[in-house]
Amino acid sequence: MQKGYSKYFILFLSFIVISCAKKGTITGGKKDTIAPKLISSVPKNFSTNFNGKEIKINFDEYIKLKNVNKQLIISPPMKRQPDILPYTASKSITIKIKDTLLPNTTYSFNFGKSIQDNNEGNPYEQFKFVFSTGSYIDSLSLGVKIKDAVNKKTDHFVSVMLYEYNEKYNDSIIYKQVPRYITNTLDSLKLVKLENLKKGKYKLVAIKDVNGNNKFDPKTDKIGFMKDFVSIPNDTLYQLELFKEEMPFKALNVSQASARKFTMGYEGNAKDVKIKIRKNGEEIPFIATKLPKRDSLQVWFKAIKDDSLSIDVSKNKFKKTFALKVKTQKKDSLSYSSDDTGTLHFRNTFAVNATIPIIKWEEEKMKLLNKDSVEVKFTTEYDEMRQKLKFIFKKEPLEKYTLKIFAGALINYYDKKNDTLTYKFTTNNFSDYGNLKVTLEHIKRFPIIVQLTNDKGEIMASEYSEKSNIINFDFLEPNKYSLRVIYDDNKDKVWTPGSFLEQRQSEEVIYLPKEIDVRANWDVDQPFDLGK
């Protein structure tokens, strides 16, 4: 009996244990948050007198490489990139060097965030493997801060470079050769350190290297630089401001776009460009306008089909003659439109856009009526470059307007007249907008440009001041704005970027640190101390 009782008691306990176990959920334990660890390497990290072609780095767990081509920074840069293996999960990384190593040089391989554990993706951040082909490791460093010269947001993946100042140095080196030392801000850093440097004198440069070739291409890249050479050792924290250089004007091509129009692509700024069109040696008239959202001009002419045109283009040092054989093509269709057919905000100007340039208009054949059919006085201005006829008048709140442009009021470049056009638009109440008064303190010099931008960096309002420190922005649409001041040193009323070859920095831009919240029916007084 005793043995039978014991047997049934054991079965009963087993049943309870199994039943309890079924009630729980297997969790797999705590989530792994620990990054991989280096356990060994051949050669050892920070080795000297290295002359091999292969490096093997071993870790304590399986790792994977993520975006290594973008994250890995090799300093000094190599002409032939090494192979980084394997491409699958492994406990080791092999670096196969294909380039000829420089003598007596300290090399640094900074893997950024590319080394991660295979299961959870925990990164071994900023892991560096360093070796020297000489008898010692260079150990000096330089701190650099990166910001944009005009925009509030700074680009990611900016290369920070040092070019050695010696008998071979000249300013064109950044276009043709890779730097002596390099690091990168990757996807999050604004403050970086150039490390493992040797004592010397250097040119400090930062480049948003679009092509990834460690050279400056002014067509695509932004650049920032220190005008004076930097001596190392140096404990100064340098700040570089990135800007996109304005390219010298250059006409790129000429192509026929319609029966009596050709387009001309260009680099740089087309303002004040000189164009001459000749047919059989005789100059013919034309009108040049801007092709929207493209670096191209539209050139309108009255030549007959099958004519051969000679087109001379010049500005500053650029001169070139293009030949164009005019072929039979469709004529441009004539139409008119407006950007403000719904609500016209108080800071905007109503304008009519024409697909073909307007050369003549008669205000007597136009009427602007309010909701009571009372005529509203207006004047007109024509923006030839953008093919816009602007209507200037005093806008009243909560008003409904009807603009009638009667037949024949507009005459375009090809002597075609318009049919009757009607546009309707309204205004909001004054209380739907906010007003901003900016009081500037400790202004260093005039003139200045004061601008409001949105979260995309687009200019929403701009004012110019040659002497006043009080700037008013009335009737602003409710929004959060960034406020900036530009010292317009060349007095051209726009921000001017710098030039590396001229060793000229961009015009200074200062942002108010915080955003300004402009709300409907609010008046905001905002002091802005430019001396801080």
C-alpha positions as CSV (number, residue, x, y, z in Angstrom):
1,M,0.0,0.0,0.0
2,Q,2.8,2.4,0.9
3,K,4.5,1.8,-2.5
4,G,1.2,2.3,-4.4
5,Y,0.5,5.5,-2.5
6,S,4.0,6.9,-3.3
7,K,3.5,6.1,-7.0
8,Y,0.2,7.9,-7.2
9,F,1.6,10.9,-5.3
10,I,4.5,11.3,-7.7
11,L,2.1,11.2,-10.7
12,F,-0.1,13.8,-9.0
13,L,2.9,16.1,-8.5
14,S,4.0,15.7,-12.1
15,F,0.5,16.6,-13.3
16,I,0.6,19.8,-11.2
17,V,4.0,20.8,-12.5
18,I,3.0,20.2,-16.2
19,S,-0.3,22.1,-15.7
20,C,1.6,25.1,-14.2
21,A,4.1,25.1,-17.0
22,K,1.4,25.2,-19.6
23,K,0.0,28.4,-18.1
24,G,3.3,30.4,-18.8
25,T,4.7,31.9,-22.0
26,I,8.3,31.3,-23.2
27,T,9.9,34.8,-23.5
28,G,13.4,33.8,-24.6
29,G,15.0,35.9,-21.9
30,K,16.1,39.5,-21.9
31,K,16.7,41.3,-25.2
32,D,20.4,41.4,-26.2
33,T,21.6,45.1,-26.0
34,I,25.3,44.5,-25.8
35,A,27.5,45.4,-28.8
36,P,30.1,43.0,-30.2
37,K,33.5,43.0,-28.6
38,L,36.9,42.8,-30.2
39,I,38.8,39.8,-28.9
40,S,41.9,39.7,-31.2
41,S,43.3,40.8,-34.5
42,V,46.3,40.0,-36.8
43,P,48.2,42.3,-36.6
44,K,47.2,43.8,-33.3
45,N,45.4,47.1,-33.2
46,F,47.8,50.0,-33.2
47,S,50.7,47.9,-34.6
48,T,53.8,49.6,-36.1
49,N,56.0,48.7,-39.0
50,F,53.1,47.1,-40.8
51,N,53.8,46.1,-44.4
52,G,51.2,43.3,-45.0
53,K,48.3,43.1,-47.4
54,E,45.7,41.5,-45.0
55,I,44.2,42.3,-41.7
56,K,41.9,39.9,-39.7
57,I,39.8,41.2,-36.8
58,N,38.0,38.7,-34.5
59,F,34.9,39.3,-32.4
60,D,33.2,37.5,-29.5
61,E,30.0,36.8,-31.5
62,Y,28.6,36.7,-35.0
63,I,28.6,40.1,-36.6
64,K,27.3,41.6,-39.9
65,L,28.4,44.6,-41.9
66,K,25.7,47.2,-42.7
67,N,26.3,50.0,-45.1
68,V,30.1,49.5,-44.8
69,N,30.8,51.2,-48.1
70,K,29.1,54.4,-46.7
71,Q,30.1,54.1,-43.1
72,L,33.8,53.1,-43.4
73,I,36.3,56.0,-43.3
74,I,39.9,55.3,-44.3
75,S,42.4,57.9,-43.5
76,P,44.6,58.7,-45.4
77,P,42.2,57.7,-48.3
78,M,43.4,54.9,-50.6
79,K,43.2,55.1,-54.4
80,R,42.1,51.5,-54.6
81,Q,39.5,50.6,-52.0
82,P,40.3,47.5,-49.9
83,D,38.0,44.4,-49.9
84,I,36.1,44.1,-46.6
85,L,35.0,40.4,-46.1
86,P,32.8,38.4,-45.6
87,Y,29.5,39.6,-46.9
88,T,27.6,37.2,-44.6
89,A,27.5,36.8,-40.8
90,S,30.8,35.8,-39.3
91,K,32.9,36.2,-36.2
92,S,35.7,37.9,-38.0
93,I,36.3,40.7,-40.6
94,T,39.1,40.4,-43.2
95,I,40.5,43.5,-44.8
96,K,42.4,42.9,-48.0
97,I,44.5,45.8,-49.0
98,K,44.9,46.4,-52.7
99,D,46.7,49.8,-52.6
100,T,50.4,50.6,-52.0
101,L,50.8,51.9,-48.5
102,L,52.6,55.1,-47.9
103,P,55.9,54.9,-45.9
104,N,56.0,56.2,-42.3
105,T,52.2,56.8,-42.3
106,T,49.6,56.1,-39.7
107,Y,46.4,54.6,-41.2
108,S,43.0,54.6,-39.5
109,F,40.0,52.4,-40.5
110,N,36.9,53.9,-38.7
111,F,33.9,51.6,-39.3
112,G,31.3,54.1,-38.0
113,K,28.1,52.1,-37.2
114,S,28.6,49.4,-39.8
115,I,29.7,46.6,-37.4
116,Q,26.6,45.1,-35.7
117,D,25.8,41.9,-33.9
118,N,23.9,39.5,-36.2
119,N,20.8,38.9,-34.0
120,E,19.7,42.3,-32.6
121,G,21.8,44.7,-34.8
122,N,23.6,46.3,-31.8
123,P,26.3,48.5,-33.4
124,Y,29.9,48.6,-32.3
125,E,30.0,52.4,-32.8
126,Q,33.1,54.1,-34.1
127,F,35.3,51.1,-34.0
128,K,38.8,52.0,-35.3
129,F,41.6,49.8,-36.4
130,V,44.8,51.7,-36.6
131,F,48.3,50.8,-37.8
132,S,51.5,52.5,-38.9
133,T,53.9,51.7,-41.7
134,G,56.5,53.5,-39.6
135,S,58.0,53.0,-36.2
136,Y,55.4,54.9,-34.3
137,I,51.6,55.8,-34.3
138,D,50.8,59.5,-35.0
139,S,48.6,60.6,-32.1
140,L,47.6,64.3,-32.6
141,S,44.0,65.3,-33.3
142,L,41.9,68.3,-34.4
143,G,38.3,69.1,-33.6
144,V,36.0,70.5,-36.2
145,K,32.3,71.6,-36.1
146,I,30.2,71.6,-39.3
147,K,27.2,73.9,-40.1
148,D,25.5,75.1,-43.2
149,A,26.4,78.7,-44.3
150,V,22.7,79.7,-45.1
151,N,20.4,76.8,-44.1
152,K,19.4,75.9,-40.6
153,K,19.8,72.2,-41.2
154,T,23.2,70.8,-42.0
155,D,23.8,68.0,-44.5
156,H,24.7,64.5,-43.3
157,F,27.8,62.6,-44.5
158,V,30.1,65.6,-44.8
159,S,33.8,64.8,-45.4
160,V,36.3,66.8,-43.3
161,M,39.7,66.9,-44.8
162,L,43.3,68.0,-44.2
163,Y,45.7,68.7,-47.1
164,E,49.3,68.9,-46.2
165,Y,51.0,72.2,-46.8
166,N,54.3,71.6,-48.5
167,E,56.2,72.5,-51.7
168,K,53.6,70.6,-53.8
169,Y,50.6,72.4,-52.3
170,N,48.4,74.8,-54.4
171,D,44.7,75.7,-54.3
172,S,43.8,73.4,-57.1
173,I,44.9,70.3,-55.1
174,I,41.3,69.9,-53.8
175,Y,40.0,69.4,-57.3
176,K,42.7,66.8,-58.3
177,Q,44.0,64.9,-55.4
178,V,42.7,63.2,-52.3
179,P,43.5,64.7,-48.9
180,R,46.2,63.5,-46.5
181,Y,43.7,63.0,-43.7
182,I,39.9,62.5,-43.7
183,T,36.9,61.9,-41.5
184,N,33.2,62.1,-42.0
185,T,30.1,63.3,-40.0
186,L,28.2,60.2,-41.1
187,D,24.5,60.4,-40.5
188,S,24.4,62.2,-37.1
189,L,27.5,64.0,-36.1
190,K,28.1,67.8,-36.3
191,L,31.3,67.7,-34.3
192,V,34.1,65.4,-35.5
193,K,37.7,64.7,-34.7
194,L,40.5,64.2,-37.2
195,E,42.8,61.8,-35.3
196,N,46.1,60.0,-35.7
197,L,47.6,63.2,-37.3
198,K,51.3,64.1,-37.5
199,K,52.7,67.5,-36.7
200,G,52.5,69.9,-39.6
201,K,50.7,72.7,-41.4
202,Y,47.5,71.9,-43.3
203,K,44.6,73.3,-45.3
204,L,41.3,72.4,-43.5
205,V,38.4,71.8,-45.9
206,A,34.9,70.2,-45.6
207,I,33.0,68.8,-48.6
208,K,29.6,67.4,-49.1
209,D,31.1,64.8,-51.5
210,V,28.2,63.8,-53.7
211,N,30.4,61.7,-56.0
212,G,32.3,60.0,-53.2
213,N,35.7,60.5,-54.9
214,N,37.3,62.6,-52.1
215,K,37.7,65.5,-54.5
216,F,35.9,68.8,-54.8
217,D,33.4,69.0,-57.7
218,P,31.9,72.6,-57.6
219,K,29.0,71.5,-59.9
220,T,27.6,69.1,-57.3
221,D,29.4,69.6,-54.0
222,K,29.1,72.0,-51.1
223,I,32.4,73.2,-49.5
224,G,33.6,74.9,-46.4
225,F,37.2,75.9,-45.6
226,M,39.5,77.8,-43.2
227,K,41.1,80.7,-45.1
228,D,44.3,80.4,-43.0
229,F,46.4,77.3,-42.7
230,V,46.0,75.2,-39.6
231,S,49.1,74.2,-37.6
232,I,49.0,70.9,-35.6
233,P,49.2,70.4,-32.7
234,N,46.3,72.7,-32.0
235,D,43.5,72.6,-29.4
236,T,41.2,75.1,-31.2
237,L,37.8,73.9,-32.2
238,Y,37.3,75.0,-35.8
239,Q,33.9,75.7,-37.4
240,L,33.4,75.2,-41.1
241,E,30.4,76.6,-42.9
242,L,29.2,74.7,-46.0
243,F,28.0,76.5,-49.1
244,K,27.3,75.7,-52.8
245,E,29.5,77.9,-55.0
246,E,27.9,79.9,-57.7
247,M,29.2,78.5,-61.0
248,P,30.6,81.0,-63.6
249,F,28.0,81.5,-66.3
250,K,28.2,79.0,-69.1
251,A,25.7,78.3,-71.9
252,L,25.4,74.5,-72.3
253,N,23.3,73.9,-75.3
254,V,20.7,75.3,-77.7
255,S,17.8,73.3,-78.9
256,Q,14.6,74.1,-80.8
257,A,11.5,73.7,-78.6
258,S,8.7,74.8,-80.9
259,A,8.2,76.5,-84.3
260,R,9.6,79.8,-83.1
261,K,11.3,79.2,-79.8
262,F,14.5,77.6,-78.6
263,T,15.7,76.8,-75.1
264,M,19.2,77.4,-73.8
265,G,20.5,75.5,-70.8
266,Y,23.1,77.1,-68.7
267,E,25.2,76.9,-65.5
268,G,25.6,79.8,-63.1
269,N,23.5,83.0,-63.1
270,A,21.9,84.1,-66.4
271,K,21.3,87.6,-65.2
272,D,22.7,90.2,-67.7
273,V,23.7,87.5,-70.2
274,K,24.0,89.0,-73.7
275,I,22.4,87.2,-76.7
276,K,22.5,88.1,-80.3
277,I,20.6,86.2,-83.0
278,R,21.6,86.5,-86.6
279,K,19.9,85.3,-89.8
280,N,22.0,85.6,-92.9
281,G,24.3,87.9,-91.0
282,E,21.5,90.3,-90.0
283,E,20.4,90.6,-86.3
284,I,16.8,89.7,-85.6
285,P,14.7,90.6,-82.6
286,F,13.8,88.2,-79.8
287,I,12.6,87.9,-76.2
288,A,14.3,85.8,-73.5
289,T,12.3,84.5,-70.5
290,K,13.0,82.0,-67.7
291,L,11.9,78.4,-68.1
292,P,10.2,77.6,-64.7
293,K,12.1,75.4,-62.3
294,R,15.0,74.8,-64.7
295,D,18.3,76.4,-65.4
296,S,17.2,77.3,-68.9
297,L,16.1,80.3,-70.9
298,Q,13.3,80.3,-73.5
299,V,14.2,82.5,-76.5
300,W,11.3,83.6,-78.6
301,F,11.9,84.8,-82.2
302,K,10.0,85.4,-85.4
303,A,12.2,83.6,-87.9
304,I,10.5,81.6,-90.7
305,K,10.9,77.8,-90.9
306,D,14.0,76.4,-92.5
307,D,16.1,79.4,-91.5
308,S,19.6,78.9,-90.1
309,L,20.3,81.0,-87.1
310,S,23.6,82.0,-85.5
311,I,23.3,82.6,-81.8
312,D,26.0,84.5,-79.9
313,V,26.0,84.2,-76.1
314,S,28.3,86.1,-73.8
315,K,28.7,87.0,-70.2
316,N,31.9,88.0,-68.4
317,K,34.6,85.6,-69.7
318,F,32.2,83.3,-71.5
319,K,31.7,83.6,-75.2
320,K,30.2,81.1,-77.6
321,T,28.3,80.9,-80.9
322,F,25.7,78.3,-81.5
323,A,24.2,77.3,-84.8
324,L,20.5,76.4,-85.0
325,K,18.6,75.0,-88.1
326,V,15.0,75.9,-87.6
327,K,12.8,73.0,-88.5
328,T,9.1,72.7,-89.0
329,Q,7.5,72.2,-85.6
330,K,4.2,73.0,-83.8
331,K,3.6,76.5,-82.7
332,D,3.2,77.3,-79.0
333,S,-0.4,77.3,-77.8
334,L,-1.6,80.5,-76.1
335,S,-3.2,80.3,-72.7
336,Y,-3.5,82.4,-69.5
337,S,-3.7,81.3,-65.9
338,S,-3.2,82.6,-62.3
339,D,-1.6,81.2,-59.2
340,D,-4.3,82.8,-56.9
341,T,-7.7,81.8,-58.2
342,G,-9.0,80.9,-54.6
343,T,-7.8,83.0,-51.7
344,L,-5.4,85.9,-52.3
345,H,-3.3,86.5,-49.2
346,F,-2.5,90.1,-48.2
347,R,1.2,89.7,-48.7
348,N,0.7,88.3,-52.3
349,T,0.2,90.1,-55.6
350,F,-2.4,88.8,-58.0
351,A,-0.8,88.0,-61.4
352,V,-1.8,86.5,-64.7
353,N,0.6,84.1,-66.3
354,A,1.0,83.9,-70.1
355,T,2.4,80.9,-72.0
356,I,3.7,83.4,-74.7
357,P,5.3,86.7,-73.6
358,I,3.0,89.7,-73.5
359,I,4.4,92.8,-75.2
360,K,1.4,95.2,-74.9
361,W,-1.6,95.5,-72.5
362,E,-4.3,98.1,-72.1
363,E,-5.6,98.8,-68.6
364,E,-8.6,100.5,-70.1
365,K,-9.8,97.1,-71.3
366,M,-9.7,95.6,-67.9
367,K,-11.9,95.9,-64.8
368,L,-11.5,94.9,-61.2
369,L,-14.8,94.7,-59.4
370,N,-15.6,94.0,-55.7
371,K,-18.5,92.0,-54.4
372,D,-20.8,95.1,-54.8
373,S,-19.7,95.4,-58.5
374,V,-17.9,98.6,-57.6
375,E,-14.7,99.2,-59.7
376,V,-11.4,99.0,-57.7
377,K,-8.5,101.1,-58.9
378,F,-5.4,99.2,-59.9
379,T,-2.0,99.5,-61.6
380,T,-0.1,96.9,-63.6
381,E,3.5,95.7,-63.8
382,Y,4.9,93.2,-66.1
383,D,7.6,90.7,-65.2
384,E,9.0,89.8,-68.6
385,M,11.5,87.2,-67.4
386,R,8.6,85.2,-65.7
387,Q,5.9,86.2,-68.2
388,K,3.6,87.5,-65.4
389,L,1.3,90.6,-65.5
390,K,0.9,91.8,-62.0
391,F,-2.1,93.7,-60.6
392,I,-1.4,96.1,-57.7
393,F,-4.4,97.4,-55.7
394,K,-5.5,97.9,-52.1
395,K,-6.9,94.7,-50.8
396,E,-9.8,94.8,-48.4
397,P,-10.7,92.1,-45.8
398,L,-13.5,89.6,-46.5
399,E,-13.9,90.8,-50.1
400,K,-14.7,89.0,-53.3
401,Y,-13.0,90.3,-56.4
402,T,-13.7,89.7,-60.1
403,L,-11.0,90.6,-62.6
404,K,-12.2,90.9,-66.2
405,I,-9.7,91.2,-69.0
406,F,-11.7,91.9,-72.1
407,A,-10.9,90.7,-75.6
408,G,-7.9,92.4,-77.1
409,A,-6.5,93.8,-73.9
410,L,-3.4,91.6,-74.1
411,I,-1.2,91.3,-77.2
412,N,1.5,88.7,-77.2
413,Y,4.9,88.6,-79.0
414,Y,3.3,87.1,-82.1
415,D,0.6,89.8,-82.2
416,K,-2.1,87.5,-81.0
417,K,-4.9,89.0,-78.8
418,N,-6.7,87.4,-76.0
419,D,-10.3,86.3,-75.7
420,T,-12.2,87.6,-72.7
421,L,-10.7,86.3,-69.4
422,T,-12.4,86.3,-66.0
423,Y,-10.7,85.5,-62.6
424,K,-12.4,85.4,-59.3
425,F,-10.7,85.4,-55.9
426,T,-11.4,86.3,-52.3
427,T,-9.5,87.7,-49.3
428,N,-9.6,86.6,-45.7
429,N,-10.2,88.7,-42.6
430,F,-7.3,90.6,-41.0
431,S,-7.9,88.5,-37.9
432,D,-6.9,85.4,-39.9
433,Y,-3.3,86.6,-39.9
434,G,-0.6,87.4,-37.4
435,N,1.8,90.3,-37.3
436,L,5.5,90.1,-36.3
437,K,7.7,93.0,-35.2
438,V,11.4,92.2,-35.1
439,T,13.7,94.4,-33.1
440,L,17.3,93.8,-34.0
441,E,20.0,94.5,-31.4
442,H,23.8,94.9,-31.9
443,I,23.8,95.1,-35.7
444,K,27.3,95.1,-36.9
445,R,26.7,96.8,-40.3
446,F,24.1,97.6,-42.9
447,P,22.5,96.7,-45.3
448,I,20.8,93.6,-44.0
449,I,18.3,91.1,-45.3
450,V,15.8,89.8,-42.8
451,Q,13.9,86.6,-43.7
452,L,11.4,84.2,-42.4
453,T,11.6,80.5,-43.5
454,N,9.4,77.5,-43.0
455,D,10.5,74.0,-41.8
456,K,11.7,73.2,-45.3
457,G,14.0,76.2,-45.5
458,E,11.8,78.0,-48.0
459,I,11.7,81.8,-47.8
460,M,8.2,82.8,-46.8
461,A,8.8,86.6,-46.2
462,S,11.8,88.9,-46.8
463,E,12.6,92.5,-45.9
464,Y,15.6,94.7,-46.7
465,S,16.9,97.3,-44.4
466,E,19.6,99.9,-45.0
467,K,19.4,101.7,-41.7
468,S,16.4,100.6,-39.5
469,N,16.7,98.0,-36.8
470,I,12.9,97.5,-36.6
471,I,11.4,95.1,-39.2
472,N,7.7,94.5,-39.5
473,F,6.1,91.5,-41.1
474,D,2.4,92.1,-41.4
475,F,-0.4,89.7,-42.4
476,L,1.6,86.5,-42.0
477,E,-0.2,83.2,-42.4
478,P,-0.3,81.3,-39.0
479,N,2.8,79.1,-38.9
480,K,6.1,78.5,-37.1
481,Y,8.9,80.4,-38.7
482,S,12.7,80.5,-38.5
483,L,14.1,84.0,-38.4
484,R,17.5,84.8,-40.0
485,V,19.5,87.9,-40.8
486,I,22.0,88.2,-43.7
487,Y,24.7,90.8,-43.8
488,D,24.4,91.9,-47.4
489,D,28.0,93.0,-47.8
490,N,27.9,93.3,-51.6
491,K,24.5,95.1,-51.5
492,D,22.9,93.0,-54.2
493,K,19.9,92.1,-52.0
494,V,20.4,88.4,-52.1
495,W,22.6,86.0,-50.1
496,T,26.0,85.5,-51.8
497,P,27.9,82.2,-51.3
498,G,31.7,82.1,-51.0
499,S,34.4,81.0,-53.4
500,F,37.3,78.6,-52.6
501,L,39.6,79.9,-55.3
502,E,39.0,83.5,-54.2
503,Q,39.4,82.4,-50.6
504,R,36.2,84.3,-49.9
505,Q,33.6,83.2,-47.3
506,S,29.9,83.4,-47.8
507,E,27.9,86.4,-46.5
508,E,27.2,86.0,-42.8
509,V,23.9,84.5,-41.8
510,I,22.6,84.5,-38.2
511,Y,19.6,82.5,-37.0
512,L,17.4,83.2,-34.0
513,P,17.9,80.0,-32.0
514,K,14.2,79.4,-31.5
515,E,11.2,79.2,-33.9
516,I,8.6,82.0,-33.8
517,D,5.0,80.8,-33.4
518,V,2.8,83.3,-35.3
519,R,-0.9,82.7,-34.7
520,A,-4.0,84.2,-36.1
521,N,-5.0,87.6,-34.7
522,W,-1.8,87.8,-32.7
523,D,0.9,90.5,-32.6
524,V,4.3,89.2,-31.8
525,D,7.2,91.4,-30.6
526,Q,10.5,89.5,-31.1
527,P,13.8,90.9,-30.0
528,F,16.9,89.4,-31.8
529,D,20.3,90.0,-30.4
530,L,22.8,89.6,-33.3
531,G,25.8,90.1,-30.9
532,K,25.3,86.8,-29.1
